[in-house]
Amino acid sequence: MWWRWLRMRPFPVTSSCYSPSREDETCFVTTASLDGESNHKTHYTVPDTERNLESLSATIECEQPQPDLYKFVGRMHIYRNNQEPAVRSLGPENLLLKGATLKNTQKIYGELRDIV
């Protein structure tokens, strides 16, 4: 299940970034409520994911939660038309942490899950 999030409100769950409203497929977040830093951080969509999320078929593997907000290792297996899955690395730049706030981006989409 997907959720759409609008700017200026904290994220309800930890998620990967998909389909931001910006053409360069980035979004900006602040993590002030998590670590006290108020500067904007750039986050990126997962490469090779469709803009139409209803057609995305994928699984995500990731490590157990870490106490360091800026360490994350995972990968996404993207399935297409009976081909071998495309595997994409996930890092902290793809992760939207629960409690972070979207800035200077109209909206983004993410999957409903909570890993942190």
C-alpha positions in Angstrom: 0.0 0.0 0.0 1.3 3.5 -0.9 0.9 6.7 1.0 1.2 10.3 -0.4 2.7 12.9 1.8 2.6 16.6 1.5 5.2 19.1 2.7 5.5 20.6 6.1 4.2 17.5 8.0 6.3 14.8 9.7 6.4 11.4 8.0 4.2 8.9 9.7 6.4 5.9 8.9 9.9 5.2 7.7 9.8 4.6 3.9 11.8 4.7 0.7 11.3 7.7 -1.5 9.2 7.3 -4.7 7.7 9.8 -7.3 8.5 13.2 -5.8 6.8 16.1 -7.4 10.2 17.5 -8.4 11.4 16.8 -12.0 14.9 15.8 -10.8 13.4 13.0 -8.7 14.7 14.4 -5.5 13.1 15.7 -2.3 14.3 17.7 0.6 13.7 16.8 4.2 14.7 18.1 7.6 15.4 15.9 10.5 15.3 18.5 13.3 12.8 16.5 15.4 15.2 13.5 15.2 18.7 15.0 15.6 18.2 18.7 16.0 19.7 19.6 12.6 17.5 22.1 10.7 19.3 22.1 7.4 17.7 20.6 4.3 18.9 17.2 3.3 18.5 15.9 -0.3 17.0 12.5 -0.7 16.7 10.6 -4.0 14.1 8.2 -5.5 15.1 4.6 -5.9 16.5 4.2 -9.4 14.4 2.4 -12.1 11.2 2.5 -10.2 8.1 3.4 -12.3 6.3 6.7 -11.9 3.1 4.7 -11.9 3.5 3.0 -8.5 0.5 0.8 -9.0 2.6 -1.2 -11.5 5.7 -1.5 -9.3 6.4 -5.0 -8.2 9.4 -5.2 -5.8 10.7 -6.5 -2.6 13.0 -4.7 -0.1 15.7 -6.3 2.0 17.4 -4.3 4.7 19.5 -4.6 7.8 18.1 -4.3 11.3 17.6 -0.8 12.7 20.7 1.1 13.6 21.1 3.7 16.3 22.9 6.0 13.8 20.4 7.8 11.7 22.8 8.1 8.8 23.7 4.5 8.3 21.4 2.3 6.3 22.1 -0.6 3.9 19.4 -2.3 1.9 18.5 -3.4 -1.6 15.4 -3.5 -3.7 14.6 -6.3 -6.2 12.4 -4.9 -9.0 10.4 -7.5 -11.0 9.4 -6.9 -14.6 7.8 -9.2 -17.2 9.2 -12.6 -16.1 12.8 -11.2 -16.3 15.5 -11.6 -13.7 14.9 -8.9 -11.0 16.8 -5.7 -11.3 18.6 -5.1 -8.0 19.1 -1.6 -6.7 21.1 -0.6 -3.7 19.4 1.5 -1.0 21.2 3.9 1.3 20.3 6.6 3.7 19.8 9.0 0.8 16.8 6.9 -0.3 15.3 6.5 3.2 12.6 8.9 4.6 12.7 8.5 8.4 9.6 8.6 10.5 9.4 12.0 12.1 11.4 13.8 9.4 9.6 16.6 7.5 9.3 17.2 3.8 10.5 20.7 2.7 10.6 22.5 -0.7 8.9 19.6 -2.4 5.1 19.5 -3.0 4.6 15.8 -2.4 6.2 12.4 -2.5 5.0 8.8 -2.3 6.2 6.0 -0.1 5.3 2.5 0.9 3.4 1.8 4.1 5.9 0.0 6.4 7.8 0.9 9.5 11.4 -0.5 9.8 12.8 1.9 12.3 
